[in-house]
Amino acid sequence: MTKTPKNPVEKSAPRKGLTRREFTKSTAAIAAGTGLGLFGGVAPAFAQKREVHHLAWNNFIPPADDVTREFAAAFEKEAGVKVRFETIGQNDIQARAAAAIEGGAGPDVLQLWWNHPHLYAGGLIDHSAIYSLDGGGDVFAYQQDAVIVDGVPRGIPYYGIGNLMAYRTDVYRDLGIGIPDNWDEFLAAGTKCKAEGWPFGQTLGHTLGDAPNFAYSLMWSFGGSEIDESGKVAVNSEATRQAIDWMKVAWEAAFEPGGLSWDDGSNNRAFLSEQISTTSNGASIYFVARQKEMAHVADNMSHYLYPQGPGGRFCVSVPQGFSIPKYSKNQEAAMEWIRYLLRPDNYERYITVQNCFALPRAPGLEDHPMWTADPAVSLYRDAAKYSRSYGWPGPFGRGAAEVQSKYIIVDMFARAVQGESAQVAAAWAEKELKNVYGA
Amino acid sequence: MADTSAATARARVSASRAGEKSRTSWLTTQLEDERVLGYVLLVPAFLLIIVFIAYPFALGVWMALTDKVVGQPGSFVGLANFAKLLDSDIFRTAAWNTVFFTVVATAIKAALGMWLAVLLNRKFRLSRVTRAAVLLPFIVPTVLSTLVWLWMLDGTFSVFNWILRWLWDLELSVFGLVVKEDFGYIRGPNWLGDPAWAMGSIIMANVWRGLPFFAISFLAALQTVPTELYDAAEIDGASGWRKFWNVTLPMIKPVAIVVVVFSFVVTFADFQLVYVLTRGGPYNSTHLLATLAYQISMHAGNLGEGAATALFMVPLLFVVIVLQLTYLRRIGVD
C-alpha cells in the first residue's frame, strides 16, 4: 500500500502561535542582536545621537537650574547633543561621583564642590585641552586651586558662592546695634539680639557648606589654621584655642542651640520664618525672600562682611567646577557642553540670574549692574577678596578635602560648645588631623 | 556498492543512537542518585552566593588591606588601615555608638514587641484591622518615614517642642482654682543637636520602625501555643504573669531568638536612619560603623579605609550568629 503523501498545503497552513523551532530561531536572532549592541557592536546610525549626562546640585537659586535647562535645549538644537541635566541634594553629590567613578559608568559631567577633584583625580580626565579657553587663564586662584591637582587640571572652574553675614536690619536698628566689625562686637550684638528673642543662627552639624564655612573662617581670623605652609599639622595653637573659647562663650550667649543639628537649608528656613536675626550664608535667603514675596523679610535684611579677628578678616567662597570622568564615552560632547556654558553671553546670564549668589570665576563682570542694583546684596562682590580655601595656608589638596569631609574642624568647635575645654577640643582635632595628614 | 554504503550509514546511525542512549542513561542514573541531584540543585543558589555575597565580601577584605582611593588602584598596605582606625577617636566613638544603639534598640523592640503581641493576640473588635495597622511603620519606605522624623525633631521647628511649649504655657483653672499656671518659656529638648538626645532620637525612630516586625513575629509564634497548656496552668492556679513566664515564653523561645538575632544584625548595620537624621552629628555622637564607613569611603574617597571600617562589623556579628545557631541546635531547632 502506497503511503499517501501529506498535503503540502495542509503542512504549511497557518497555525496559532509559534512553533518551538520558530521561537528558538527568533530568540537567537534577538539575543545575537542585543549581544552585538552590548559587546561592541555598532548601533544603527539612527540611534547614534550624542548625549551628555550632567549631574549637579539643586541650586539654592532655582532659576539657575531653569536657565541651565534652557541652555540644554538650545545646545541640542545648535550642536545636536542632547543634554540630560540631573540635579540632586548637595550632600549626595560626592557619593554619586565616587560610585560612578568606581563603577566606571554614570554622568559625563560631574559638577563637583570644593576641591573634590583632588579626591577623585585618578578617575578624572586631564582638562588641559579646554582649560585655558574662555578666560580660563584668568580664573581666580581659589577656584584654580580647587581643580588643579599636581599641575594637571582635573576640572574646569565654574563659579563660587560667596558667604557673608545676613542680618535683620530692623532688629539691629531697634536694638541700637551697628554693623559688627570684629568678633567682640559680633558677640555683643548677638547677646543683645538673643536676649530679645532674635538669636544668631549657625550650624555646627555635619553638613557640607555653612558649617565648615563658618568654622574655618573663625579659626583663621583668630590666627589659627589646620596646617602650616609646609603642610604640618598646626591646629593645636594658642590662636585656635582662643577662637574655640570665643565660640564657647558666643554659643551660649548669642546663638540658637538647635544649630548643632542644622543642615545647610536650616538657617535659611529659620531666617525666613523670623526665628533668627543673623546667619552666615550666601545670597540665597534674600533671593528666596524676594522671589516668594516675603517683603517683611526682604525689605528688612541686608548683609555684612565676616567680622575680623587678630589674624585678619576671612571667609570661604565655595568653588564649583565641572569634571569629566575618564569612563565617559562622550568626552568630546561633554567638553563642547562645558564650553557652551562658559560662552560669555551664556555665562553672564547664568551668573546674573543668581543675583549676587554666584561669584564669577574670573574678572570681567565686576562692573555689571547686578552688583549695584540692590544694595542688600551688593557686598557679595567683595567676598572673594577675603576668601581662603580649606587647608590654608597649606595646600588645598587631598588632605584638606578629607579633613573637611570628616568635619574635623567643625566638630572641634561643636565639642567645645557642648562643654569640652578649648585645650581638649584642639588636642582632639590635632590627633585626628595627624591621622589624616600622617604628620 | 550502494548496499554497502547504506549498511555503513545504518551502522553509524545505530552507533550514534547507542552512544546517545548510553549518555542519557548515564545522566539519568547520576541524577537519580540523590547525593548528586542534591548538589546539582544547589548549584544556582551556590552561584548566587558566590556572585552576590562571597565575591563582594572577598573584594571588601582585599580592599581593606590596600590604600585604594576612588579612581586609583590601591597598593597592599597590610593592616595599616585597621591600625589607623583603632588610633582614631572618631572610629572608637562610632564603634561604641553602634554597640550601644544596637543593644538598646533591640532590647526595647523585643520588650515592646512582646507586649504588643500579647495584646494583639487577644480577641477584640477590629483586631484584624489593628494587626494590619501595626505593620504600617514597617511598610513605609525607611527614608520617607525618617524624613518625617527629621521634621518632627527639627532643631527649630520640632512639633514635639511646640506641643511641649503649648502645654507649658497653658493656664488651667477650674471654678477659679488654678490647676496649672503658666510656667513661662521652655525651649524643649535639642533632639538632634545634643549628643544624648540625638542618640535617644535615633533609637526612638529605629524602635518605631522595627517594632512591627517583632510584634507580628511574636504574634505568629503566640498563635501556635496550644490553649490546653493555658487551661492546665489555670487549673493549677497560675497567674497571668506565671502563665506568660512558664508557658508562653518557653514555647515561643525558638522564634523569639531568631527574631532578636535577625533584628540585632539589621540594627547593627543600620545606615539610612542616621544618614537622614544626623549624618553622624553632632560631633560624631551618632555615627555608627555603617555611616562612618560611608563617610570615609564615599565622601573622603578612601575606599580602603572605608572597607576596613565596615569589616570591623563582621567579627561581632559572626559571634552573635554562631551563638544563635549553637543555641538553636542545642534546643533541637535546625
Boltz contact constraints between the chains, C-beta under 6 A:
constraints:
  - contact:
      token1: [A, 94]
      token2: [B, 299]
      max_distance: 6.0
  - contact:
      token1: [A, 95]
      token2: [B, 298]
      max_distance: 6.0
  - contact:
      token1: [A, 98]
      token2: [B, 70]
      max_distance: 6.0
  - contact:
      token1: [A, 98]
      token2: [B, 298]
      max_distance: 6.0
  - contact:
      token1: [A, 101]
      token2: [B, 70]
      max_distance: 6.0
  - contact:
      token1: [A, 101]
      token2: [B, 71]
      max_distance: 6.0
  - contact:
      token1: [A, 102]
      token2: [B, 70]
      max_distance: 6.0
  - contact:
      token1: [A, 119]
      token2: [B, 301]
      max_distance: 6.0
  - contact:
      token1: [A, 120]
      token2: [B, 70]
      max_distance: 6.0
  - contact:
      token1: [A, 120]
      token2: [B, 71]
      max_distance: 6.0
  - contact:
      token1: [A, 122]
      token2: [B, 71]
      max_distance: 6.0
  - contact:
      token1: [A, 122]
      token2: [B, 72]
      max_distance: 6.0
  - contact:
      token1: [A, 123]
      token2: [B, 71]
      max_distance: 6.0
  - contact:
      token1: [A, 205]
      token2: [B, 281]
      max_distance: 6.0
  - contact:
      token1: [A, 206]
      token2: [B, 279]
      max_distance: 6.0
  - contact:
      token1: [A, 206]
      token2: [B, 280]
      max_distance: 6.0
  - contact:
      token1: [A, 206]
      token2: [B, 281]
      max_distance: 6.0
  - contact:
      token1: [A, 257]
      token2: [B, 190]
      max_distance: 6.0
  - contact:
      token1: [A, 258]
      token2: [B, 155]
      max_distance: 6.0
  - contact:
      token1: [A, 258]
      token2: [B, 156]
      max_distance: 6.0
  - contact:
      token1: [A, 258]
      token2: [B, 190]
      max_distance: 6.0
  - contact:
      token1: [A, 258]
      token2: [B, 193]
      max_distance: 6.0
  - contact:
      token1: [A, 260]
      token2: [B, 193]
      max_distance: 6.0
  - contact:
      token1: [A, 260]
      token2: [B, 282]
      max_distance: 6.0
  - contact:
      token1: [A, 261]
      token2: [B, 155]
      max_distance: 6.0
  - contact:
      token1: [A, 261]
      token2: [B, 192]
      max_distance: 6.0
  - contact:
      token1: [A, 261]
      token2: [B, 193]
      max_distance: 6.0
  - contact:
      token1: [A, 262]
      token2: [B, 155]
      max_distance: 6.0
  - contact:
      token1: [A, 270]
      token2: [B, 156]
      max_distance: 6.0
  - contact:
      token1: [A, 275]
      token2: [B, 156]
      max_distance: 6.0
  - contact:
      token1: [A, 402]
      token2: [B, 300]
      max_distance: 6.0
  - contact:
      token1: [A, 405]
      token2: [B, 299]
      max_distance: 6.0
  - contact:
      token1: [A, 405]
      token2: [B, 300]
      max_distance: 6.0
  - contact:
      token1: [A, 406]
      token2: [B, 300]
      max_distance: 6.0
  - contact:
      token1: [A, 411]
      token2: [B, 283]
      max_distance: 6.0
  - contact:
      token1: [A, 414]
      token2: [B, 282]
      max_distance: 6.0
  - contact:
      token1: [A, 414]
      token2: [B, 283]
      max_distance: 6.0
  - contact:
      token1: [A, 415]
      token2: [B, 283]
      max_distance: 6.0
  - contact:
      token1: [A, 435]
      token2: [B, 88]
      max_distance: 6.0
